[in-house]
């Protein structure tokens, strides 16, 4: 079964259920940025669609690294090209946050477009 992608840092897949990708923060979907929160700038649909394209390549593997403050698993996931969080950073679709994301030197931390 293909993982479900809601936005650029959210993935739902067996056996973990609703989960966050480790070390990144994506632009929020309209209406999802809570008052007082400093939300990531950028296009949430582009971020989501980029992650969907990465997942569509198939052979997604995940492991749970942590649990967030809402009780959701925090996952490290990868495809044949590498870590999905790092690929999202490299594409400029998310910002590194909430951890110590370690990406190969070719992955540059860039702000979303």
N, C-alpha and C positions, 0 to 999 in steps of 0.2 A: 504494500500500500504506500502510495506517495505521501510524504509529509505535507501537512497543510501549513501555508505561510500566510499570516495575517498582515504583518508589516515587516520592516527591514531587520528586526532583531528578535522576532517571535517565530517559533516553530512548534508544531504539534505533531508528534510521531510516537508510535508504539516503541517501547513500553512506557515511555516517560509522560505522555500526555502533553498538556499545555506547558511550554517551556520557553526560557529565554536563552539566547546565544551569549556565551561568555564574553565579557570584556568590551561590549559595544553598546552604543545608544543610537537609535535611529530617529528620524523625524516622526512625530506623532501624527496619526490619522486625524482628520478634522474633528474637533470637539474633544479629543483625548488628552490635550495638554491641560493639566489641572492648574487653577489659578495659583500664582506665586511660584510655579516651577519654571526653571530655565530650560525650556525644551530646545532640542537640536533643530537648527534651521535646515531647510531643504525640502525637497518634494517627497512626501511620504509614499506616493504611488510609484515613483521611480525606484526608491529604495526597496519597496516590497517586490516590484517586478524584477529587479536585479537578483534578489535572493531567490525568487521563484525560478529564474533562469539557471542559477547555480544548482539548485536542487533538481531541476529537470534533467541535468546531466546524468543523474542516477547514481547508484552505489553510495548512498549517503550512510555514513556511520557516525554514531554519537556516543558520548560517554558523559555521565553526570559528574560535574565537578563540585557543585554546591547546591544550596537551596536559597532562593531569595527571601526577602522579608515578607512576601505574600505566600510563602510556602510552595512556590513553583520551582521545579528543577532548573538549574542553570547548566547548560550543556556546552560541551565542545563538540562541534560537528565538522565533518570534512567530506569532500568528494575526491575524485582522482586528481584534482588540481591543488588540493590542500585545504587548509582550515577555512571554513565559510566566513567566520568573523574577519579574518585577515583579508579575504577576498572582497568583502563588503567595504573594509577600510580602503583597500587599494583602489576600488572603483569610486571612492569619494561619496559613498552612499550613507555612511555612518561615521560616528566619531568613537575613538577608543575611550572607554569609561568603565567604571565599576570593576576594576581588577587590573591585573598586570598582563595584558595581552602581549604575547611574544610572537611576532611575525618575522619572517625572513627579511633581510635588509631591503629587498626589492619592493616590499610593501611599505609605501609611504603613508604616514598619517596626514590625511587631507580632510578639509572640511567638506561637507556635502555641497553640491552645486547650487 
